[in-house]
Amino acid sequence: MLAWRIYYADGTTFDSSMGGPDDAPAWGVIVIVQPSIHGGARPLDGQRYYIYEDGRWIGASWDGILDKLAHRIKFSGFLVGRWVHDAVYVDVWKRMKSDPDFFGGAA
């Protein structure tokens, strides 16, 4: 089972079978999907930055990242979100929602 998959603005994806959080391309993230702690899948989007902490991707602000650095809180997998036109966003979300690894292929 995959731990997560990242969907990018250029149509590519990167997931946990391809490498670790630090191996993921850093730019152009639209949405990250990962298992929810409550069951099912949890999409994460609309963030300026994303970091990988305690086995999960989370959204982060620049202030939050600086706070973690100042307090020596370890994280990895720094990614940068991207705002795109609605048509691109909707297309990425359709592909993500039909991802058989997280949603059983049903949109």
C-alpha positions as CSV (number, residue, x, y, z in Angstrom):
1,M,0.0,0.0,0.0
2,L,1.2,3.5,-0.8
3,A,1.9,5.9,2.0
4,W,1.1,9.0,-0.2
5,R,1.0,10.3,-3.8
6,I,1.7,13.9,-4.9
7,Y,-0.1,15.4,-7.9
8,Y,1.7,18.2,-9.7
9,A,0.5,21.1,-12.0
10,D,2.3,19.6,-15.0
11,G,0.3,16.4,-14.8
12,T,3.0,14.3,-13.2
13,T,2.8,12.4,-9.9
14,F,5.3,11.1,-7.4
15,D,4.5,8.6,-4.7
16,S,6.1,6.6,-1.9
17,S,7.0,3.7,-4.2
18,M,9.3,6.0,-6.1
19,G,11.3,7.4,-3.2
20,G,11.1,9.1,0.1
21,P,9.8,12.6,1.0
22,D,13.2,14.2,0.2
23,D,13.2,12.6,-3.3
24,A,9.9,14.2,-4.4
25,P,10.1,17.1,-6.8
26,A,9.7,20.3,-4.8
27,W,7.8,22.6,-7.1
28,G,4.2,22.7,-8.5
29,V,2.2,20.7,-6.0
30,I,-1.5,20.8,-6.4
31,V,-2.7,18.0,-4.1
32,I,-1.2,15.3,-1.9
33,V,-3.3,12.2,-1.0
34,Q,-2.5,10.0,1.9
35,P,-4.5,7.6,4.1
36,S,-6.6,9.3,6.7
37,I,-6.0,8.5,10.3
38,H,-9.8,8.0,10.4
39,G,-9.9,5.5,7.5
40,G,-10.1,6.2,3.8
41,A,-8.0,8.8,2.1
42,R,-7.3,12.4,2.9
43,P,-6.5,14.9,0.2
44,L,-4.3,17.9,1.2
45,D,-4.3,20.9,-1.0
46,G,-4.3,24.7,-1.1
47,Q,-1.1,25.1,0.9
48,R,1.8,27.4,0.1
49,Y,4.3,24.8,1.5
50,Y,4.1,21.2,2.5
51,I,6.5,19.3,4.8
52,Y,6.7,15.7,5.9
53,E,6.7,15.2,9.7
54,D,6.0,12.2,11.8
55,G,5.1,10.0,8.8
56,R,2.5,12.4,7.3
57,W,2.5,15.3,4.8
58,I,1.1,18.5,6.4
59,G,0.6,22.0,5.2
60,A,2.9,24.7,6.4
61,S,3.3,28.4,6.4
62,W,6.7,30.1,6.2
63,D,6.4,31.2,9.8
64,G,5.6,27.6,10.9
65,I,8.7,26.4,9.0
66,L,10.9,29.0,10.7
67,D,9.4,28.0,14.1
68,K,10.3,24.4,13.5
69,L,13.8,25.3,12.4
70,A,14.3,27.6,15.4
71,H,13.2,24.9,17.8
72,R,15.2,22.2,16.0
73,I,12.0,20.2,15.2
74,K,12.9,17.7,12.5
75,F,10.9,17.5,9.3
76,S,11.7,16.5,5.7
77,G,10.2,16.7,2.3
78,F,9.9,20.4,1.7
79,L,7.4,21.1,-1.2
80,V,6.0,24.2,-2.7
81,G,2.3,24.5,-3.8
82,R,1.2,26.1,-7.0
83,W,-2.0,28.0,-7.9
84,V,-3.4,27.1,-11.3
85,H,-6.4,27.9,-13.5
86,D,-9.6,26.2,-12.5
87,A,-9.5,23.8,-15.4
88,V,-6.1,22.5,-14.4
89,Y,-7.1,22.2,-10.8
90,V,-10.4,20.3,-11.6
91,D,-8.5,17.9,-13.9
92,V,-5.9,17.1,-11.2
93,W,-8.7,16.5,-8.7
94,K,-10.6,14.2,-11.0
95,R,-7.4,12.2,-11.6
96,M,-6.7,12.1,-7.8
97,K,-10.3,11.1,-6.9
98,S,-10.2,8.2,-9.4
99,D,-6.8,7.0,-8.1
100,P,-7.4,3.2,-7.4
101,D,-4.7,3.2,-4.7
102,F,-6.7,5.6,-2.5
103,F,-10.2,5.8,-3.8
104,G,-10.8,2.5,-5.5
105,G,-11.0,4.1,-9.0
106,A,-14.4,5.7,-8.5
107,A,-14.5,9.5,-9.1
